[in-house]
Amino acid sequence: MQKKLWQKICIMFGLTLVLLIPIGMIKNLVVERADRQQQTVSDIAASSAGPQQLFGPLLTVPYTERWTEIIETKQDGQPTREQIERIDNRLLYFLPEHLNIVGELATETKQRGLFKVRSYVLNVSIKGDMKLPGGYGNPKPLHNGQISFGTPYASVVLADMRGVLEAPGVEWGGKQYAFEQGAELPLHQANGMHVTLDAPPIEFGPISIPFAFTLKIRGIESLDFIPAGKQTRVELSSAWQHPSFYGRFLPDPQTQQVGESGFHALWSVDALASNVAESLYKCQAISCYDSFGIRLMEPINVYSLSDRASKYGFLFVCLTFAAIFLFEILKNLAIHPAQYALVGLALAMFFLLLLSLSEHLDFVLAYLIASAACVALIGFYLSAVLRSVKRGITAGALLGGLFGSLYGLLESEDNALMLGSLLMFALLALAMVTTRRLDWYGLSQSGADNSAII
């Protein structure tokens, strides 16, 4: 009998490993559905506008240095000197002294098939002032030549120009200018627009130029800002209840508000804390610059929750098999491995039901239906296997408690390790208390009645 007991344990262990195959297939299906959702986001972004990033305004002043270079050559054996005029074109950049951005985010949901994408329309007001040193700071010539300045222009970088709904123009120094296409910046992937400005007098002292403009922008999923000012202040508000703040800078926690009415956030960034001024002349990629922003998060991501739930599949099978095995030895029953396998497959079906139902229903309702269906099926089946309706109900109740505990783990991600540890300890304690008087050697006696040992 002892040999048969160990054979049974080995068979159960083998069945548990085999059941990892359908559970793994379900996990792969969860990943596939999540990838399809991301593909839907990409498809919608490709046909409308994607995540937006706002940078600017940035004042650019092109200038040219001209100098004469003397080259000595030989012609017909005689040394000659030839004068060649050289030209070097470069750019000067000036950041706003103060930059105030105030935006209102109106959110909406776009749906394609089963998948939903969060989109938004941003109404933003941008104000500030630009301080220019006299003569643009009188840049030093690199070749002792003559410097002449070109026409200055102010650029606004936007990740996806298809999202521009309204851009009425810029009030710059008391004058109104219209936006033109292209950011006109030598930066990789720097889409945007610019305004061509009137050049100040050739000789001018330090001046402060106020500017103001508004934009209406459409985007999806996330909104990003690059702090262009020496003092940058960004204020955002929206009715969306589940923002996720990210990036190099977080909003002021004293003024940040997130609740049922939406969120209100305020960022204040000093140029000393940002690398924007340094990166202007060193990096040609917009990704080099420090940025911050928000993501419009889903309150419940059914695919991440389904993936986390499926990771407990192996544990579910082990605990359920252990409970049935205890019933078997304590009640002196004979349960065939095929019956263990059917119970294991029913458990695997729970995760498939959860995934499929959660795509159409709220996750809580989908979880309730899937778990209730599996508990009812397994409880009904075990009533016959364990030869008692009472035992089947008891097993179903224990399984229902296990499903309830799993939902608690999913809802409390930060405390999942602690709750999981306490659950495992409680189950181990229950098994030890239940079998504390079990004579394991006595199981070798054929027909021994172990029902009284509990």
C-alpha positions as CSV (number, residue, x, y, z in Angstrom):
1,M,0.0,0.0,0.0
2,Q,2.9,2.4,0.8
3,K,4.2,1.8,-2.7
4,K,0.8,2.5,-4.2
5,L,0.6,5.7,-2.1
6,W,3.9,7.0,-3.5
7,Q,2.9,6.0,-7.0
8,K,-0.3,8.0,-6.6
9,I,1.7,11.0,-5.4
10,C,4.0,10.7,-8.4
11,I,1.1,10.4,-10.8
12,M,-0.5,13.6,-9.3
13,F,2.7,15.4,-9.6
14,G,3.0,14.4,-13.3
15,L,-0.6,15.4,-13.9
16,T,0.1,18.8,-12.4
17,L,3.1,19.3,-14.8
18,V,0.9,18.2,-17.7
19,L,-1.8,20.7,-16.8
20,L,0.9,23.5,-17.1
21,I,0.5,23.0,-20.9
22,P,-3.1,24.3,-21.2
23,I,-2.5,26.9,-18.5
24,G,0.6,28.1,-20.5
25,M,-1.5,28.2,-23.7
26,I,-4.0,30.4,-21.9
27,K,-1.3,32.7,-20.7
28,N,0.0,33.0,-24.3
29,L,-3.5,33.8,-25.4
30,V,-3.7,36.6,-22.8
31,V,-0.4,38.1,-24.2
32,E,-1.7,37.8,-27.7
33,R,-4.9,39.6,-26.9
34,A,-2.9,42.3,-25.1
35,D,-0.7,42.7,-28.2
36,R,-3.8,43.0,-30.4
37,Q,-5.0,45.8,-28.1
38,Q,-1.7,47.6,-28.6
39,Q,-1.9,47.1,-32.3
40,T,-5.3,48.7,-32.2
41,V,-3.7,51.7,-30.5
42,S,-1.1,51.9,-33.2
43,D,-3.7,51.6,-36.0
44,I,-5.8,54.4,-34.5
45,A,-2.6,56.5,-34.1
46,A,-1.7,55.9,-37.7
47,S,-5.0,57.1,-38.9
48,S,-5.6,60.0,-36.6
49,A,-3.0,61.3,-34.1
50,G,-0.7,59.5,-31.7
51,P,0.7,60.4,-28.3
52,Q,1.6,64.0,-28.2
53,Q,4.8,65.8,-26.9
54,L,4.9,69.6,-26.7
55,F,8.2,71.6,-26.7
56,G,8.5,75.3,-27.2
57,P,8.5,78.0,-28.1
58,L,12.2,78.1,-28.9
59,L,13.7,81.2,-30.6
60,T,16.2,80.4,-33.3
61,V,18.5,83.1,-34.8
62,P,20.4,82.0,-37.9
63,Y,23.7,83.8,-38.4
64,T,26.5,83.6,-41.0
65,E,30.2,84.1,-40.6
66,R,32.1,85.2,-43.7
67,W,35.9,85.3,-43.9
68,T,38.6,85.2,-46.5
69,E,41.1,82.4,-46.5
70,I,44.4,82.7,-48.4
71,I,45.6,79.5,-50.0
72,E,49.2,79.3,-51.4
73,T,49.6,77.2,-54.5
74,K,52.1,76.9,-57.4
75,Q,51.3,77.7,-61.0
76,D,53.9,77.2,-63.7
77,G,56.4,76.6,-61.0
78,Q,55.8,80.0,-59.4
79,P,54.2,80.4,-56.0
80,T,50.8,82.1,-56.0
81,R,48.3,83.2,-53.4
82,E,44.6,82.8,-53.9
83,Q,41.9,84.4,-51.8
84,I,38.8,82.2,-51.2
85,E,35.7,83.5,-49.4
86,R,34.4,81.0,-46.9
87,I,30.9,80.9,-45.4
88,D,29.8,79.2,-42.2
89,N,26.1,79.0,-41.2
90,R,25.2,78.4,-37.6
91,L,22.2,78.8,-35.3
92,L,21.7,80.6,-32.0
93,Y,19.0,79.3,-29.6
94,F,17.1,81.2,-26.9
95,L,14.8,79.8,-24.4
96,P,11.9,81.6,-22.7
97,E,12.7,83.3,-19.4
98,H,9.3,82.4,-18.1
99,L,7.0,79.8,-19.6
100,N,3.4,79.3,-18.3
101,I,1.3,76.5,-19.8
102,V,-2.3,76.0,-18.7
103,G,-4.2,73.2,-20.3
104,E,-7.6,71.5,-20.1
105,L,-7.8,67.9,-21.1
106,A,-11.1,66.6,-22.5
107,T,-11.1,62.8,-22.8
108,E,-13.0,60.4,-24.9
109,T,-12.9,56.7,-25.8
110,K,-12.5,55.3,-29.3
111,Q,-13.5,51.7,-29.9
112,R,-12.4,49.3,-32.7
113,G,-13.9,45.9,-32.3
114,L,-13.5,44.7,-28.7
115,F,-10.6,47.1,-28.0
116,K,-10.9,50.6,-26.6
117,V,-8.4,53.4,-26.9
118,R,-8.3,56.5,-24.7
119,S,-8.0,59.8,-26.7
120,Y,-8.1,63.4,-25.6
121,V,-8.4,67.0,-26.9
122,L,-6.1,69.5,-25.2
123,N,-7.0,73.1,-25.1
124,V,-3.8,74.9,-24.0
125,S,-2.8,78.5,-23.4
126,I,1.0,79.2,-23.6
127,K,2.3,82.5,-22.3
128,G,5.7,83.8,-21.3
129,D,8.5,86.2,-22.1
130,M,11.8,85.9,-24.0
131,K,14.8,87.9,-22.8
132,L,17.4,88.6,-25.5
133,P,20.9,90.0,-24.7
134,G,22.1,92.9,-26.7
135,G,23.2,92.0,-30.2
136,Y,22.1,88.4,-29.5
137,G,25.0,88.1,-27.1
138,N,27.5,89.1,-29.8
139,P,28.6,85.5,-30.7
140,K,32.3,85.3,-31.2
141,P,33.5,84.5,-34.8
142,L,35.3,81.2,-35.0
143,H,37.5,82.3,-38.0
144,N,37.9,86.1,-37.2
145,G,35.3,86.8,-39.9
146,Q,32.3,89.1,-40.1
147,I,29.0,88.0,-38.6
148,S,25.6,88.8,-40.0
149,F,22.3,87.7,-38.6
150,G,19.4,86.3,-40.5
151,T,15.7,86.4,-39.9
152,P,14.8,85.0,-36.4
153,Y,11.9,82.5,-36.0
154,A,10.1,80.8,-33.1
155,S,9.5,77.1,-33.2
156,V,7.0,74.9,-31.5
157,V,7.7,71.1,-31.6
158,L,4.7,68.8,-31.6
159,A,5.0,65.0,-31.9
160,D,2.2,64.5,-34.4
161,M,1.1,67.5,-36.4
162,R,-2.1,65.7,-37.6
163,G,-3.5,66.3,-34.1
164,V,-3.5,70.1,-34.5
165,L,-7.1,71.2,-34.5
166,E,-6.6,74.9,-34.0
167,A,-3.5,77.0,-34.1
168,P,-4.7,80.6,-34.6
169,G,-1.2,82.2,-34.4
170,V,1.2,83.8,-32.0
171,E,1.2,87.3,-30.4
172,W,4.9,88.1,-30.2
173,G,6.1,91.5,-28.9
174,G,2.6,93.0,-29.4
175,K,2.4,91.8,-33.1
176,Q,0.4,88.9,-34.5
177,Y,2.1,86.2,-36.5
178,A,0.7,83.2,-38.3
179,F,2.2,79.7,-37.9
180,E,3.9,78.0,-40.8
181,Q,4.6,74.4,-41.4
182,G,7.7,72.7,-40.0
183,A,9.7,73.3,-36.8
184,E,12.8,74.3,-38.8
185,L,15.0,72.8,-36.2
186,P,18.0,70.4,-36.9
187,L,16.5,67.8,-34.5
188,H,15.7,64.2,-35.4
189,Q,12.0,63.7,-35.5
190,A,11.2,67.3,-34.5
191,N,7.8,67.8,-36.1
192,G,6.1,71.1,-35.5
193,M,5.5,74.6,-36.7
194,H,7.2,78.0,-36.6
195,V,6.5,81.7,-37.0
196,T,8.9,84.0,-38.9
197,L,9.5,87.1,-36.8
198,D,10.6,90.6,-37.5
199,A,14.3,91.1,-36.9
200,P,15.2,93.7,-34.3
201,P,17.6,96.5,-35.2
202,I,21.2,95.6,-36.0
203,E,22.3,97.2,-32.8
204,F,19.9,96.6,-29.9
205,G,20.3,96.4,-26.2
206,P,18.8,93.7,-23.8
207,I,15.1,93.4,-24.5
208,S,12.2,91.3,-23.1
209,I,9.6,90.1,-25.6
210,P,6.3,88.8,-24.3
211,F,4.5,86.1,-26.2
212,A,1.2,84.3,-26.0
213,F,-0.7,81.8,-28.1
214,T,-3.3,79.0,-27.8
215,L,-3.5,75.5,-29.3
216,K,-6.1,72.8,-29.6
217,I,-4.5,69.4,-30.0
218,R,-5.8,65.9,-30.3
219,G,-3.9,62.8,-29.1
220,I,-4.2,59.4,-27.6
221,E,-3.0,57.6,-24.5
222,S,-0.4,60.1,-23.2
223,L,0.7,63.8,-23.2
224,D,4.3,64.8,-22.7
225,F,6.0,68.2,-22.1
226,I,9.6,69.3,-22.4
227,P,10.4,72.2,-20.1
228,A,11.6,74.8,-22.5
229,G,11.7,77.8,-20.1
230,K,14.3,78.8,-17.6
231,Q,11.2,78.8,-15.3
232,T,8.6,76.4,-16.6
233,R,5.1,76.1,-15.0
234,V,2.6,73.6,-16.4
235,E,-0.9,73.3,-15.0
236,L,-3.2,70.6,-16.3
237,S,-6.8,69.7,-15.3
238,S,-9.2,67.0,-16.6
239,A,-12.3,65.0,-15.7
240,W,-10.3,61.8,-16.2
241,Q,-10.1,60.0,-12.8
242,H,-7.1,57.7,-13.4
243,P,-4.0,59.7,-14.5
244,S,-0.5,58.2,-14.2
245,F,2.2,60.8,-13.8
246,Y,5.6,59.9,-15.2
247,G,8.9,61.4,-16.5
248,R,11.8,63.2,-15.0
249,F,9.6,65.5,-13.0
250,L,6.4,64.8,-11.0
251,P,3.7,67.4,-10.1
252,D,3.8,69.3,-6.9
253,P,2.2,66.9,-4.3
254,Q,0.9,69.8,-2.3
255,T,-1.3,71.0,-5.1
256,Q,-2.0,67.7,-6.9
257,Q,-5.6,66.6,-6.7
258,V,-6.9,63.3,-8.0
259,G,-10.5,62.2,-7.3
260,E,-13.9,61.3,-8.6
261,S,-14.2,64.7,-10.3
262,G,-10.9,64.3,-12.2
263,F,-7.4,65.5,-11.6
264,H,-5.5,68.8,-11.3
265,A,-1.7,68.8,-11.4
266,L,0.9,71.5,-11.4
267,W,4.6,71.1,-12.4
268,S,7.2,73.8,-11.7
269,V,10.6,73.1,-13.3
270,D,13.8,75.2,-13.1
271,A,16.3,75.2,-16.0
272,L,19.0,74.2,-13.5
273,A,17.2,70.9,-12.9
274,S,16.7,70.2,-16.7
275,N,19.1,69.3,-19.4
276,V,17.3,71.2,-22.2
277,A,19.6,74.2,-22.4
278,E,22.7,71.9,-22.4
279,S,21.3,69.5,-25.0
280,L,20.3,72.1,-27.5
281,Y,23.9,72.3,-28.9
282,K,24.9,68.8,-28.0
283,C,22.2,66.4,-29.1
284,Q,20.3,66.2,-32.4
285,A,17.5,63.9,-31.1
286,I,14.4,65.2,-29.3
287,S,14.5,62.1,-27.1
288,C,17.7,63.5,-25.4
289,Y,15.7,66.1,-23.5
290,D,14.2,65.7,-20.1
291,S,10.4,65.5,-20.2
292,F,7.4,64.8,-18.0
293,G,3.7,64.1,-18.6
294,I,0.6,62.0,-17.9
295,R,-0.9,58.8,-19.2
296,L,-4.6,58.1,-19.3
297,M,-4.6,54.8,-17.5
298,E,-7.5,52.3,-17.5
299,P,-8.9,51.8,-14.0
300,I,-8.9,48.1,-14.7
301,N,-6.7,46.5,-17.4
302,V,-8.4,43.2,-18.0
303,Y,-5.3,41.7,-19.8
304,S,-2.8,42.6,-17.0
305,L,-5.2,41.2,-14.4
306,S,-5.9,38.0,-16.5
307,D,-2.2,37.6,-16.9
308,R,-1.6,38.0,-13.2
309,A,-4.4,35.6,-12.4
310,S,-3.1,32.9,-14.8
311,K,0.3,33.0,-13.0
312,Y,-1.5,31.5,-10.0
313,G,-2.8,28.6,-12.1
314,F,-0.1,26.1,-11.1
315,L,-0.7,27.0,-7.4
316,F,-4.4,26.5,-7.9
317,V,-4.0,23.1,-9.3
318,C,-1.5,22.0,-6.6
319,L,-3.8,23.2,-3.7
320,T,-6.9,21.7,-5.3
321,F,-5.1,18.3,-5.8
322,A,-3.8,18.4,-2.3
323,A,-7.3,19.0,-0.9
324,I,-8.8,16.1,-2.9
325,F,-5.9,13.9,-1.9
326,L,-6.6,14.7,1.8
327,F,-10.2,13.7,1.3
328,E,-9.1,10.5,-0.4
329,I,-6.8,9.4,2.4
330,L,-8.9,10.7,5.3
331,K,-12.2,9.2,4.0
332,N,-10.5,6.0,2.7
333,L,-11.6,6.7,-0.9
334,A,-10.2,5.6,-4.2
335,I,-10.0,8.5,-6.7
336,H,-8.7,7.7,-10.2
337,P,-6.0,10.0,-11.8
338,A,-8.4,10.7,-14.6
339,Q,-10.7,12.3,-12.1
340,Y,-7.9,14.5,-10.9
341,A,-7.2,15.5,-14.5
342,L,-10.8,16.5,-15.2
343,V,-10.8,18.7,-12.1
344,G,-7.5,20.2,-13.2
345,L,-8.9,21.0,-16.7
346,A,-11.9,22.6,-15.1
347,L,-9.5,24.9,-13.1
348,A,-7.7,25.8,-16.3
349,M,-11.0,26.6,-18.0
350,F,-11.6,29.3,-15.3
351,F,-8.7,31.4,-16.7
352,L,-10.0,31.0,-20.2
353,L,-13.5,32.0,-19.1
354,L,-12.1,35.0,-17.2
355,L,-10.3,36.3,-20.2
356,S,-13.2,35.8,-22.7
357,L,-15.8,37.3,-20.4
358,S,-13.8,40.2,-19.2
359,E,-13.5,41.5,-22.8
360,H,-17.3,42.0,-22.8
361,L,-18.2,42.6,-19.1
362,D,-16.8,44.4,-16.2
363,F,-13.8,42.5,-14.7
364,V,-15.6,42.0,-11.4
365,L,-18.7,40.5,-13.0
366,A,-16.6,38.4,-15.4
367,Y,-14.5,37.0,-12.4
368,L,-17.7,36.3,-10.4
369,I,-19.3,34.4,-13.3
370,A,-16.2,32.4,-14.2
371,S,-15.4,31.5,-10.6
372,A,-19.1,30.6,-9.8
373,A,-19.3,28.4,-12.9
374,C,-16.1,26.5,-12.1
375,V,-17.0,26.1,-8.4
376,A,-20.4,24.8,-9.3
377,L,-19.0,22.4,-11.9
378,I,-16.2,21.1,-9.7
379,G,-18.4,20.9,-6.6
380,F,-21.1,18.9,-8.5
381,Y,-18.4,16.6,-9.9
382,L,-16.7,16.0,-6.6
383,S,-20.1,15.2,-4.9
384,A,-20.0,12.0,-7.0
385,V,-16.2,11.4,-6.8
386,L,-16.2,11.9,-3.0
387,R,-19.5,9.9,-2.7
388,S,-21.2,12.6,-0.6
389,V,-23.1,15.8,-1.5
390,K,-21.9,17.3,1.8
391,R,-18.3,16.6,0.9
392,G,-18.8,18.1,-2.6
393,I,-20.3,21.2,-1.1
394,T,-17.4,21.4,1.4
395,A,-14.9,21.1,-1.4
396,G,-16.7,23.7,-3.5
397,A,-16.8,26.1,-0.5
398,L,-13.0,25.7,0.0
399,L,-12.5,26.3,-3.8
400,G,-14.7,29.3,-3.6
401,G,-12.6,30.7,-0.7
402,L,-9.5,30.1,-2.9
403,F,-11.0,32.1,-5.8
404,G,-12.0,34.8,-3.4
405,S,-8.5,35.0,-2.0
406,L,-7.1,35.2,-5.6
407,Y,-9.4,38.2,-6.3
408,G,-8.1,39.9,-3.2
409,L,-4.5,39.3,-4.4
410,L,-5.4,40.8,-7.8
411,E,-7.1,43.9,-6.3
412,S,-4.2,44.6,-3.9
413,E,-1.1,44.4,-6.1
414,D,1.1,46.3,-3.6
415,N,0.2,43.8,-0.8
416,A,0.0,40.7,-3.0
417,L,3.2,39.1,-1.5
418,M,2.1,39.6,2.1
419,L,-1.4,38.4,1.5
420,G,-0.2,35.4,-0.6
421,S,2.3,34.5,2.2
422,L,-0.5,34.6,4.8
423,L,-2.8,32.5,2.6
424,M,-0.1,29.9,2.1
425,F,0.6,29.8,5.8
426,A,-3.1,29.4,6.6
427,L,-3.5,26.6,4.2
428,L,-0.4,24.8,5.4
429,A,-1.6,25.2,9.0
430,L,-5.1,23.8,8.0
431,A,-3.4,20.8,6.4
432,M,-1.2,20.2,9.4
433,V,-4.1,20.5,11.9
434,T,-6.3,18.2,9.8
435,T,-3.6,15.5,9.5
436,R,-2.0,15.9,12.9
437,R,-3.1,12.5,14.1
438,L,-2.9,10.7,10.8
439,D,-1.0,7.4,10.9
440,W,0.8,7.6,7.6
441,Y,2.3,4.1,8.2
442,G,-1.1,2.9,9.0
443,L,-2.2,3.7,5.4
444,S,-0.4,0.5,4.4
445,Q,-3.0,-1.6,6.1
446,S,-5.6,-2.5,3.5
447,G,-9.1,-1.3,4.4
448,A,-7.9,0.8,7.3
449,D,-10.6,3.4,8.3
450,N,-8.9,6.7,8.8
451,S,-12.1,8.7,9.1
452,A,-11.8,8.9,12.8
453,I,-8.4,10.5,13.0
454,I,-9.6,14.0,12.3
